[in-house]
């Protein structure tokens, strides 16, 4: 029997202690499974907000202590992994670092879940080979994350590859999550992308949520509100029920 779809949610960036704790409390009320929040931000534009770094990690940990939610954040270097691997619950590796093989090798020595995002133009084989750098060590806890690939139309940030879900399910034993926020870069697309991904069989969603999207310091265009997330969770659970019924027929 397929497990319930895991919902990871939170702001693109941890902006302050008050902000992340406030949002974490709201997400806890909605039944979210884990709290995401970026503290080291690999931005294309060097003048963009780069995250709070070490201070942001402290705020995330405090939010976990208050709400009980496991925390998910991106680590970008071997040094960061060595400093924080034991303090966070799921290590996120971003699309740019999918090809950072030395970083992936370092992750192989930890028994810690790793959310490995697909590279901007990575093939399935390249993505799976990247995961092997982690699983060739003691760490077998890799979660693949489809976050959209680069297309030719700039109307959206990326193109969500729904086909990746059945492909990964058929050809690997690894769970696959979907990041509908980075896939489109548009908040109005998060709901349809989320329910489509669940209908296609994904194991989890990682969604950017901010209680004041217009004031977000990072990627405000793709952030949704807690109320919008509540609708997604409600309909995701409905889809799960339908899929469960179909399995039992």
C-alpha positions in Angstrom: 0.0 0.0 0.0 1.4 3.4 -1.0 2.1 5.7 1.9 0.4 9.1 2.3 1.9 11.8 0.1 4.3 13.9 2.3 3.9 17.6 2.3 6.9 19.8 2.9 6.2 23.5 3.0 7.6 26.8 4.1 9.1 30.0 2.8 11.8 30.2 0.1 14.0 32.0 2.6 14.2 32.3 6.3 14.0 36.0 6.7 13.8 36.5 10.5 13.2 34.5 13.7 9.7 35.9 13.9 8.8 35.1 10.3 9.8 31.5 10.3 8.3 30.7 13.7 5.0 32.4 12.7 4.8 30.5 9.4 5.8 27.2 11.0 3.0 27.5 13.5 0.4 28.0 10.7 1.8 25.1 8.7 1.6 22.9 11.8 -2.1 23.7 12.1 -2.6 22.6 8.5 -1.0 19.2 9.1 2.2 19.8 7.1 4.7 17.0 7.5 8.0 19.1 7.5 9.1 22.7 7.4 11.3 24.0 4.6 13.3 27.2 4.6 16.3 28.4 2.7 19.2 29.8 4.7 22.0 29.5 2.1 20.5 30.9 -1.1 22.3 30.2 -4.4 21.0 33.2 -6.4 21.6 33.8 -10.1 21.8 37.5 -9.4 24.5 38.2 -6.8 22.6 41.3 -5.7 19.6 39.3 -4.6 19.0 38.2 -1.0 21.5 35.5 -0.2 19.9 34.2 3.0 20.7 34.5 6.7 23.3 31.6 6.7 24.2 30.3 10.1 21.7 32.6 11.9 19.0 31.2 9.7 19.9 27.6 10.8 19.4 28.7 14.4 15.9 30.1 13.6 14.9 26.9 11.8 16.0 24.8 14.7 14.0 26.9 17.1 10.9 26.7 14.9 11.4 22.9 15.0 11.6 22.9 18.8 8.4 25.0 19.1 6.3 23.1 16.5 7.8 19.7 16.4 8.1 19.9 12.6 11.2 18.2 11.0 13.2 20.8 9.1 14.5 20.8 5.5 17.1 23.1 4.1 19.6 23.3 1.3 23.3 22.8 2.0 25.7 23.9 -0.7 29.2 22.8 0.4 31.1 20.0 2.1 31.8 22.4 5.0 28.1 23.1 5.5 27.3 19.4 5.5 29.9 18.7 8.1 28.6 21.5 10.3 24.9 20.9 10.0 24.1 17.4 8.9 23.2 16.3 12.4 21.1 19.4 13.1 18.6 19.2 10.2 16.3 16.4 9.3 16.4 16.4 5.4 19.3 17.8 3.5 18.3 19.4 0.2 20.7 19.5 -2.7 19.7 22.1 -5.3 19.6 21.7 -9.0 22.9 23.5 -9.5 24.7 21.1 -7.2 23.4 17.9 -8.7 26.7 17.8 -10.6 28.8 18.6 -7.6 30.1 15.1 -7.2 32.5 15.8 -4.3 29.5 17.2 -2.3 27.5 14.1 -3.2 30.3 11.8 -2.1 30.4 13.6 1.3 26.7 12.9 1.7 27.3 9.2 1.2 28.9 8.8 4.6 25.8 10.1 6.5 22.7 8.2 7.3 20.6 11.2 6.6 17.7 11.7 4.0 18.9 13.7 1.0 16.4 15.5 -1.3 18.2 15.6 -4.6 16.8 18.0 -7.1 17.1 17.4 -10.8 19.5 19.6 -12.7 18.1 22.3 -15.0 18.7 20.2 -18.1 19.6 16.8 -16.6 18.5 13.6 -18.3 17.0 10.8 -16.2 20.3 8.8 -16.4 22.4 11.8 -15.3 20.0 12.4 -12.3 20.1 8.7 -11.3 23.8 8.6 -11.7 24.1 11.6 -9.4 22.0 9.7 -6.8 24.4 6.8 -6.9 27.3 9.0 -5.7 25.2 9.1 -2.4 23.9 5.6 -2.3 27.2 4.0 -3.1 28.1 4.8 0.5 26.2 4.0 3.7 23.5 6.5 2.8 20.6 4.8 1.1 18.1 7.5 1.9 17.9 9.5 -1.3 14.7 11.3 -2.4 14.6 12.4 -6.0 12.9 15.8 -6.6 11.6 16.9 -10.0 11.6 20.7 -10.0 11.2 21.5 -13.6 13.6 21.5 -16.5 14.7 24.4 -18.7 12.5 24.8 -21.8 12.4 27.2 -24.7 9.4 29.3 -23.6 10.1 31.9 -21.0 6.5 32.4 -20.0 7.2 30.1 -17.0 10.3 29.7 -15.0 10.8 26.0 -16.0 8.7 23.1 -17.4 7.4 20.5 -15.0 8.2 17.1 -16.3 5.3 15.0 -15.1 6.6 12.0 -17.0 9.5 11.8 -14.6 7.2 10.5 -11.9 6.1 7.2 -13.6 9.6 6.8 -15.1 11.3 6.9 -11.7 8.6 4.8 -10.1 9.0 2.1 -12.8 12.8 2.1 -13.1 14.0 2.7 -9.5 13.1 2.0 -5.9 13.6 5.6 -4.9 10.8 8.0 -3.8 10.1 10.9 -6.0 8.9 14.3 -4.8 7.8 17.3 -6.9 8.6 20.9 -6.4 5.7 22.8 -8.2 7.0 26.2 -7.0 10.3 26.2 -9.0 8.7 24.3 -11.8 6.6 27.2 -12.9 7.7 30.3 -10.9 4.0 31.4 -10.8 1.8 31.1 -7.7 -1.4 30.4 -9.7 0.2 27.3 -11.2 1.1 25.7 -7.9 -2.4 24.1 -7.3 -2.8 22.4 -10.7 0.8 21.3 -10.8 0.5 19.8 -7.3 -2.7 17.8 -7.9 -1.4 16.6 -11.3 1.8 15.4 -9.6 -0.1 13.5 -7.0 -2.4 12.0 -9.6 0.7 10.8 -11.5 2.0 9.0 -8.4 4.5 11.3 -6.7 5.5 10.5 -3.1 5.7 14.0 -1.8 5.4 17.8 -2.6 7.7 20.6 -1.5 5.9 23.9 -1.8 6.9 27.5 -1.1 4.5 29.1 1.4 4.6 32.6 2.8 2.0 34.3 4.9 2.9 37.6 3.3 3.9 36.7 -0.3 4.1 40.3 -1.4 6.7 41.0 1.2 8.9 37.9 0.6 12.6 38.6 0.1 13.0 35.7 -2.3 10.8 34.4 -5.2 7.6 36.2 -4.1 6.0 35.4 -7.5 5.8 31.7 -6.7 4.9 31.8 -3.1 1.4 30.8 -2.0 -0.5 31.6 1.2 -1.3 29.1 4.0 -5.0 29.3 2.9 -4.0 28.3 -0.6 -1.9 25.4 0.7 -4.9 24.2 2.8 -6.9 23.8 -0.4 -4.0 21.9 -2.0 -3.7 19.5 1.0 -7.5 19.0 1.0 -7.6 18.0 -2.6 -4.4 16.0 -2.5 -6.0 13.8 0.2 -9.1 13.4 -2.0 -7.0 12.2 -4.9 -5.1 9.8 -2.6 -8.4 8.3 -1.6 -9.4 7.8 -5.2 -6.1 6.2 -6.1 -6.3 3.9 -3.0 -9.8 2.8 -4.1 -8.5 2.0 -7.6 -5.7 -0.1 -6.2 -8.2 -2.2 -4.3 -10.4 -2.9 -7.3 
